[in-house]
Amino acid sequence: MKYPRLLLYIMLTLPIVCLAELKDENLLQNLPQGYKVDYQTQQGSVMLTEMVPQAESVNNWTEMLTTQVYLGAKNISHELFQVEMGKGWLAACKNGEIATIKNGVENGYAFLMWVQMCPLNPATGKPENTLFKAIKGNDSYYVVQKAFKFEPTNEQIARWTLYLRTVGVCDSRLTDRACPKYDTVKEAPVSVPAPL
C-alpha cells in the first residue's frame, strides 16, 4: 500500500468520509464511538496508533486501543508473537495469565485472538487486562489490542471482543479478499468475520 499511514489515519479519524476505492492490502478498523486518536508514530517499519476515550490521554488512561502495523512483515508466526508478548507480560506481572480465545481464518487471513491478564501491575498498582487480535497479512502483520487498567465487566469483555471481530484485512488485488465498496465508511460493515 502506497500510503498506509494516511489511510489508517483517515479511517480512524473521519468515520463519515467518502472513500475512493481501497488499493492493495488494508487493515479495516473503525474508531470506536467516544474514542479519539491520541498518538501516532512510525518507527522504521512499525506504525503505531493509540486511541483512548475522549476524556483521557495516552499519558493518563484507564482504557486504550492500540493498533500496530508491522509493514513488510510477512513471516511472523502468531504463536511466536504471542509467546514473545507473553514473556514480557509474565516477567512484569506476578501471577499473570495468558489464554488463547480463538484462532482461525477470516477473509482468507489467519488470525489469533488472546487475552493477557495481570491481577496487579507493579508499575501502576492496578490490574491490567488486554485483549489481542493479530492478523497475518500477505504484505504486513497487524495487531490490535484493547487494554483495561481495571477488571472489565463481562459486558465490556463481550463488547470489545465483538469489536475485535470487526477488525479485518482486505486486498484489492485478490478477488476472494476484495476490499469493501461503499459510499461512506458509516454505511459499510468493517469486515465480515467468522463467528467465534
Helices and strands as residue ranges (DSSP letters): H 4-13, E 25-28, E 35-43, E 46-53, E 63-71, H 78-92, E 97-106, E 109-121, E 126-136, E 140-148, H 154-166, E 168-171, G 175-177, G 185-187
